[in-house]
Amino acid sequence: MDSELTIIGAGPVGSLAAYSAASNGSDVTVLDQRKRIGHPDHCAGLISKSGLALLGLNDLPKKVIQNNDIQGARFFSPSGKSFVVKRKSAQAIVVNRELFDQFLVERSEKIGVNYLKGRKVSNISFDKKRKHVNINYFEVQKKNKKEIKTHSSFVSIIANGARSSLVEKTNCKAVPQTRYLSGYQLLVENVSDLNVNFVELFTSNKFAPGFFAWVIPINETTAKVGLVSSKKLSVEKLSYFMNKYPPVKDRFTKSTPLEKYGGKVIIRGLLKKTSTDGLLITGDAAGQTKDTTGGGVITGGLAAIIAGQVAAEAIKESKNNKQFMKTYDKQWKKALLKQFRTMAVFRWLVNRLTDKALEKAFETVITNDLDQLINQKGDIDSQAEILLALLKHPEVFKLIFRVLPNLQF
């Protein structure tokens, strides 16, 4: 075998799995089709400080951090009504995702993880006779010569992100295409009325059906501005949001886009089965993203650390059969499944609200000071508690009956 453990994908999830396994004594190789890790960027880069602590990433290099002081968020209704959720201290940071990804690679390399860049994996299979995983790949070259090579290992982890075609080649079902939403983001300078301590989130079926738009400040004049849409026309919808949406259009009259990003967000795509003979699936490839925000660095990262630990244990015990590998499913579900299920229910409900119903929801929050309840119990990554508390609130219960006529199916 070429290595004990092979991980496909060098994003945060792949590198966290690699670090976890290598820390437990495994010989780890990571394959990634990109020659420049972290590029192109597909992420807004907003990450909670508490989540980073759970991943063991309390002290990121200064060069990775674009904004170190996000204290809260301002939420906007379709008409522009708003409420604020905030804390006295910083709750999140904004990172440069390319530099963040590269930092995690360097961190893993320091403890012996081997990264093979420019390797496009085309197939993965388990050899039942030899009891190891065969990974077919070709080196990405300018002339596009596809000489297929094989890398074998005792265990492998698929961590190559959204729309992973490799999952379909295993005994596990992939995330359905219907669970992918289209996202588009700009890095914009000369934006007016920015507060560097607050993220802004905008809801409306007109420009962000199925999700929301955002303004994430980097400094007093520069921000990441984007949205995700279930209707796929995210570029056109972001243009409408910035140039025609009344509550914000005047803030972008003098602005200039510096960079463009496109990507996919997974909503309610969590896989039930994420392991089989010699193989584990983690991160976006397993649908382990937050349905409320689309984020997957923390939730996917936590699952990845578990995957690395289970893979290392499988190697030590010389057990890579599906019965043993199922340990991973049990452990990540024990740690995260309640959160995933609660967020999925909340997203399902919110996505059925018309703009009229969304206005009523905002009115309920504002007039009943529910923002204070969110301030007290809210957590960016552990959202089940606050969502359940809101659903049990008598005014929210009344709201459900008020908006029933405005639900869309």
C-alpha positions as CSV (number, residue, x, y, z in Angstrom):
1,M,0.0,0.0,0.0
2,D,1.1,3.5,-0.7
3,S,-0.2,4.9,2.6
4,E,-2.2,3.8,5.6
5,L,-4.8,6.6,5.1
6,T,-5.6,8.6,2.0
7,I,-7.8,11.7,2.1
8,I,-9.4,13.1,-1.0
9,G,-9.7,16.9,-0.7
10,A,-7.4,19.5,0.9
11,G,-10.0,21.9,2.1
12,P,-10.5,22.6,5.8
13,V,-12.4,19.4,6.4
14,G,-9.8,17.2,4.6
15,S,-6.9,18.9,6.4
16,L,-8.6,18.6,9.8
17,A,-9.2,14.9,9.2
18,A,-5.6,14.5,8.2
19,Y,-4.3,16.3,11.3
20,S,-6.6,14.2,13.5
21,A,-5.4,10.9,12.0
22,A,-1.7,11.9,11.9
23,S,-1.9,13.0,15.5
24,N,-3.1,9.5,16.3
25,G,-0.1,7.9,14.6
26,S,-1.3,7.3,11.1
27,D,0.6,7.6,7.8
28,V,-1.6,10.1,5.9
29,T,-1.6,11.2,2.3
30,V,-3.9,13.9,1.0
31,L,-4.8,14.2,-2.8
32,D,-6.3,17.4,-4.2
33,Q,-6.9,18.4,-7.8
34,R,-5.8,22.0,-7.2
35,K,-2.2,23.1,-7.5
36,R,-3.0,26.1,-5.4
37,I,-4.9,25.1,-2.2
38,G,-7.8,27.4,-1.3
39,H,-8.2,28.8,-4.8
40,P,-10.7,29.5,-6.1
41,D,-12.5,30.8,-3.0
42,H,-16.1,29.6,-2.5
43,C,-16.8,30.8,1.0
44,A,-17.8,34.0,2.8
45,G,-15.3,33.1,5.5
46,L,-17.4,34.0,8.6
47,I,-16.4,31.6,11.4
48,S,-17.4,31.6,15.0
49,K,-14.7,31.9,17.7
50,S,-16.4,29.2,19.8
51,G,-16.4,26.8,16.8
52,L,-12.7,27.5,16.1
53,A,-12.0,26.6,19.7
54,L,-13.8,23.3,19.3
55,L,-11.5,22.6,16.3
56,G,-8.4,23.5,18.3
57,L,-7.8,26.6,16.2
58,N,-7.9,29.3,18.8
59,D,-4.8,31.1,17.5
60,L,-4.9,31.7,13.8
61,P,-2.1,33.7,12.2
62,K,-2.9,37.4,11.8
63,K,-2.5,37.2,8.0
64,V,-5.4,34.8,7.8
65,I,-7.9,37.1,9.7
66,Q,-9.6,39.9,7.8
67,N,-11.9,41.0,10.6
68,N,-11.4,39.9,14.2
69,D,-14.3,41.6,15.9
70,I,-17.8,40.5,14.7
71,Q,-20.0,41.0,17.7
72,G,-23.4,40.2,16.2
73,A,-25.7,40.5,13.3
74,R,-28.5,42.7,12.0
75,F,-31.4,40.9,10.4
76,F,-33.6,42.6,7.8
77,S,-37.1,41.8,6.6
78,P,-38.1,42.2,2.9
79,S,-39.3,45.7,3.5
80,G,-36.2,46.7,5.6
81,K,-37.5,46.3,9.2
82,S,-34.6,45.0,11.3
83,F,-33.5,43.7,14.7
84,V,-30.1,43.2,16.1
85,V,-28.5,40.2,17.9
86,K,-25.3,41.1,19.6
87,R,-22.9,40.3,22.4
88,K,-20.4,42.5,24.3
89,S,-17.4,40.7,22.9
90,A,-16.5,39.3,19.5
91,Q,-18.3,36.1,18.6
92,A,-16.9,35.5,15.1
93,I,-14.1,36.4,12.8
94,V,-13.9,36.8,9.0
95,V,-11.0,34.9,7.4
96,N,-9.3,34.9,4.0
97,R,-10.4,31.4,3.0
98,E,-7.4,30.8,0.7
99,L,-4.9,31.6,3.5
100,F,-7.0,29.7,6.0
101,D,-6.9,26.6,3.9
102,Q,-3.2,26.9,3.3
103,F,-2.5,27.4,7.0
104,L,-4.3,24.1,7.8
105,V,-2.2,22.4,5.1
106,E,1.0,23.7,6.6
107,R,-0.2,22.7,10.1
108,S,-0.7,19.1,9.0
109,E,2.5,19.0,7.0
110,K,4.4,19.8,10.2
111,I,3.3,16.6,11.7
112,G,4.1,14.5,8.7
113,V,1.0,14.6,6.4
114,N,2.0,14.2,2.7
115,Y,0.0,16.5,0.3
116,L,0.0,15.6,-3.4
117,K,-1.4,18.5,-5.3
118,G,-2.7,18.6,-8.9
119,R,-4.1,15.1,-8.6
120,K,-7.7,14.6,-9.9
121,V,-9.3,11.5,-8.5
122,S,-11.5,9.8,-11.0
123,N,-12.5,6.6,-9.2
124,I,-12.4,4.9,-5.8
125,S,-13.1,1.3,-5.0
126,F,-12.6,-1.3,-2.2
127,D,-10.6,-4.4,-3.0
128,K,-12.4,-7.0,-0.9
129,K,-9.7,-9.7,-1.5
130,R,-6.7,-7.5,-0.5
131,K,-8.8,-5.4,1.9
132,H,-7.6,-2.0,0.8
133,V,-8.9,1.0,-1.1
134,N,-7.8,1.7,-4.6
135,I,-7.9,5.4,-5.7
136,N,-7.5,6.1,-9.4
137,Y,-6.2,9.6,-10.3
138,F,-4.4,11.5,-13.0
139,E,-2.1,14.5,-12.7
140,V,-3.6,17.8,-13.8
141,Q,-1.4,19.1,-16.6
142,K,-1.7,21.9,-19.1
143,K,-1.8,19.4,-22.0
144,N,-4.5,17.5,-20.1
145,K,-2.9,14.1,-20.5
146,K,-4.9,11.7,-18.4
147,E,-2.5,8.9,-17.6
148,I,-4.4,7.0,-14.9
149,K,-2.4,6.1,-11.8
150,T,-3.5,4.2,-8.7
151,H,-2.8,5.0,-5.0
152,S,-3.8,2.4,-2.5
153,S,-4.4,2.6,1.2
154,F,-6.0,0.7,4.1
155,V,-8.6,3.4,4.7
156,S,-9.7,6.5,2.7
157,I,-11.8,9.6,3.5
158,I,-13.8,11.5,0.9
159,A,-13.6,15.1,1.9
160,N,-13.6,16.9,-1.5
161,G,-16.6,19.1,-0.9
162,A,-20.0,19.8,-2.5
163,R,-21.0,17.9,-5.6
164,S,-18.5,15.1,-5.0
165,S,-19.0,12.5,-7.8
166,L,-16.9,10.0,-5.9
167,V,-19.6,9.3,-3.3
168,E,-21.7,7.8,-6.2
169,K,-19.0,5.3,-6.8
170,T,-19.3,3.9,-3.3
171,N,-22.1,2.0,-1.5
172,C,-23.4,5.3,-0.1
173,K,-25.9,7.6,-1.7
174,A,-24.6,11.1,-2.7
175,V,-26.3,14.4,-1.8
176,P,-29.2,14.8,-4.3
177,Q,-28.7,17.6,-6.8
178,T,-32.0,19.1,-5.6
179,R,-30.3,20.0,-2.3
180,Y,-27.8,22.3,-3.9
181,L,-28.4,26.1,-4.0
182,S,-26.6,28.6,-6.2
183,G,-24.4,31.2,-4.5
184,Y,-22.5,34.3,-5.7
185,Q,-20.4,36.8,-3.8
186,L,-18.4,39.9,-4.5
187,L,-15.6,41.5,-2.5
188,V,-16.6,45.2,-2.7
189,E,-14.8,48.4,-1.8
190,N,-16.3,51.8,-1.1
191,V,-19.5,50.5,0.6
192,S,-21.2,53.1,2.8
193,D,-22.6,52.7,6.2
194,L,-20.7,49.7,7.3
195,N,-20.3,48.7,10.9
196,V,-17.3,46.5,11.2
197,N,-18.8,44.8,14.3
198,F,-22.0,43.5,12.6
199,V,-22.8,41.2,9.8
200,E,-26.0,42.1,7.9
201,L,-28.5,39.4,6.7
202,F,-31.4,40.2,4.3
203,T,-34.4,38.0,3.6
204,S,-36.7,38.2,0.6
205,N,-38.1,35.8,-1.9
206,K,-37.6,38.4,-4.5
207,F,-33.8,38.3,-4.5
208,A,-32.9,35.4,-2.2
209,P,-35.6,32.7,-2.5
210,G,-34.7,29.7,-0.3
211,F,-32.0,31.5,1.6
212,F,-30.7,35.1,2.2
213,A,-28.3,37.8,1.2
214,W,-25.4,39.1,3.3
215,V,-23.0,42.0,3.8
216,I,-19.9,40.9,5.8
217,P,-17.6,43.8,6.7
218,I,-13.9,43.5,6.4
219,N,-13.2,47.1,7.4
220,E,-15.0,50.4,7.4
221,T,-15.4,50.5,3.6
222,T,-14.9,47.0,2.3
223,A,-17.2,44.0,2.6
224,K,-18.1,40.6,1.2
225,V,-21.6,41.0,-0.4
226,G,-23.4,37.9,-1.6
227,L,-26.5,35.8,-1.7
228,V,-27.7,32.3,-2.2
229,S,-30.8,31.5,-4.2
230,S,-32.8,28.3,-4.9
231,K,-33.7,29.7,-8.3
232,K,-30.1,29.5,-9.6
233,L,-30.0,33.1,-11.0
234,S,-27.7,34.2,-8.2
235,V,-25.6,36.6,-10.3
236,E,-28.7,38.5,-11.6
237,K,-30.3,38.5,-8.1
238,L,-27.2,39.9,-6.5
239,S,-27.1,42.7,-9.1
240,Y,-30.8,43.5,-8.2
241,F,-30.0,43.4,-4.5
242,M,-27.1,45.9,-4.8
243,N,-28.5,48.2,-7.4
244,K,-32.3,48.2,-7.0
245,Y,-33.3,46.9,-3.5
246,P,-34.4,50.1,-1.7
247,P,-33.0,49.5,1.8
248,V,-29.4,49.1,0.4
249,K,-29.0,50.4,-3.1
250,D,-27.7,53.8,-2.1
251,R,-24.9,52.2,-0.2
252,F,-23.3,50.7,-3.4
253,T,-23.5,53.7,-5.7
254,K,-19.8,54.4,-5.5
255,S,-18.7,50.9,-4.8
256,T,-16.3,48.8,-6.9
257,P,-16.1,45.0,-7.0
258,L,-12.6,43.6,-6.5
259,E,-13.2,39.9,-6.7
260,K,-15.9,37.5,-7.7
261,Y,-16.8,34.1,-6.2
262,G,-19.3,31.5,-7.1
263,G,-20.3,28.3,-5.4
264,K,-22.9,25.8,-4.1
265,V,-24.6,25.6,-0.7
266,I,-26.2,22.4,0.5
267,I,-29.5,22.6,2.2
268,R,-31.1,19.6,3.9
269,G,-28.8,17.2,2.2
270,L,-27.4,15.3,5.2
271,L,-26.5,11.7,4.3
272,K,-27.8,9.0,6.5
273,K,-24.9,6.6,5.6
274,T,-21.4,8.0,5.6
275,S,-19.3,4.9,5.8
276,T,-18.7,1.6,4.1
277,D,-15.8,-0.9,3.7
278,G,-12.6,1.0,4.0
279,L,-14.2,4.4,3.5
280,L,-15.6,7.4,5.3
281,I,-17.4,10.5,3.9
282,T,-17.2,13.8,5.7
283,G,-17.9,17.5,5.3
284,D,-19.9,18.9,2.4
285,A,-19.6,15.6,0.6
286,A,-21.7,14.1,3.4
287,G,-24.1,17.1,3.5
288,Q,-22.8,18.1,7.0
289,T,-23.6,21.8,6.6
290,K,-25.8,24.1,8.7
291,D,-29.2,24.4,7.0
292,T,-29.7,27.8,8.7
293,T,-26.6,29.5,7.3
294,G,-25.1,27.0,4.8
295,G,-21.8,27.0,6.7
296,G,-19.8,23.8,7.0
297,V,-16.4,24.6,8.3
298,I,-17.3,24.0,12.0
299,T,-19.8,21.2,11.6
300,G,-17.9,19.5,8.9
301,G,-14.7,20.1,10.7
302,L,-16.0,18.4,13.9
303,A,-17.1,15.4,11.9
304,A,-13.7,15.3,10.1
305,I,-11.9,15.1,13.4
306,I,-14.0,12.2,14.3
307,A,-13.4,10.6,10.9
308,G,-9.6,11.0,11.4
309,Q,-9.8,9.4,14.8
310,V,-11.9,6.4,13.6
311,A,-9.6,5.9,10.6
312,A,-6.5,5.9,12.8
313,E,-8.2,3.4,15.1
314,A,-9.1,1.2,12.1
315,I,-5.5,1.2,11.1
316,K,-4.3,0.3,14.6
317,E,-6.8,-2.5,14.9
318,S,-6.4,-3.7,11.3
319,K,-10.1,-3.5,10.8
320,N,-11.6,-1.7,7.8
321,N,-14.8,-3.6,7.3
322,K,-18.0,-1.7,7.2
323,Q,-19.1,-2.9,10.6
324,F,-16.1,-1.2,12.2
325,M,-16.2,1.9,10.0
326,K,-19.8,2.4,11.1
327,T,-18.3,3.7,14.3
328,Y,-17.8,7.0,12.6
329,D,-21.5,7.3,11.7
330,K,-22.4,6.6,15.3
331,Q,-20.0,9.1,16.8
332,W,-20.7,12.1,14.5
333,K,-24.4,11.6,14.8
334,K,-24.2,11.5,18.6
335,A,-22.3,14.8,18.5
336,L,-24.2,16.6,15.8
337,L,-27.4,15.0,14.6
338,K,-29.7,16.9,17.0
339,Q,-28.3,20.2,15.7
340,F,-28.6,19.1,12.1
341,R,-32.2,18.0,12.5
342,T,-33.4,21.1,14.3
343,M,-31.8,23.4,11.7
344,A,-33.3,21.4,8.9
345,V,-36.8,21.8,10.3
346,F,-36.3,25.5,10.8
347,R,-35.0,25.9,7.2
348,W,-38.0,23.9,5.9
349,L,-40.4,26.2,7.7
350,V,-38.7,29.5,6.8
351,N,-38.5,28.5,3.1
352,R,-42.3,28.2,3.0
353,L,-42.9,31.8,4.2
354,T,-43.9,34.4,1.6
355,D,-42.6,37.9,2.0
356,K,-45.8,38.9,3.7
357,A,-45.3,36.1,6.2
358,L,-41.7,37.0,6.7
359,E,-42.8,40.6,7.6
360,K,-45.2,39.2,10.3
361,A,-42.3,37.1,11.6
362,F,-40.1,40.1,12.0
363,E,-42.9,42.1,13.6
364,T,-43.3,39.3,16.2
365,V,-39.6,39.3,17.0
366,I,-39.4,43.1,17.3
367,T,-42.6,43.8,19.2
368,N,-42.0,40.9,21.7
369,D,-38.3,41.6,22.3
370,L,-37.5,38.1,21.1
371,D,-34.1,39.4,20.0
372,Q,-33.2,39.5,23.7
373,L,-34.0,35.8,24.0
374,I,-31.8,35.1,21.0
375,N,-29.0,37.2,22.6
376,Q,-29.2,35.2,25.8
377,K,-29.4,31.7,24.4
378,G,-28.2,32.0,20.8
379,D,-25.0,30.3,19.6
380,I,-23.7,30.4,16.0
381,D,-22.9,26.7,15.8
382,S,-25.1,25.1,18.5
383,Q,-28.5,26.4,17.2
384,A,-30.9,23.7,18.3
385,E,-31.4,25.1,21.8
386,I,-32.4,28.6,20.7
387,L,-34.5,27.4,17.8
388,L,-36.5,25.1,20.1
389,A,-36.9,27.9,22.6
390,L,-38.3,30.2,20.0
391,L,-40.7,27.6,18.7
392,K,-42.0,27.1,22.2
393,H,-42.5,30.8,22.8
394,P,-46.3,31.6,23.0
395,E,-46.0,34.5,20.5
396,V,-44.1,32.4,18.0
397,F,-46.8,29.7,18.4
398,K,-49.5,32.4,17.7
399,L,-47.4,33.5,14.7
400,I,-47.5,30.1,13.1
401,F,-51.3,30.2,12.9
402,R,-51.2,33.8,11.6
403,V,-48.9,33.0,8.7
404,L,-50.6,29.7,7.7
405,P,-52.5,31.4,4.9
406,N,-49.3,32.8,3.6
407,L,-47.3,29.6,3.4
408,Q,-46.0,28.5,0.0
409,F,-45.6,24.8,-1.0
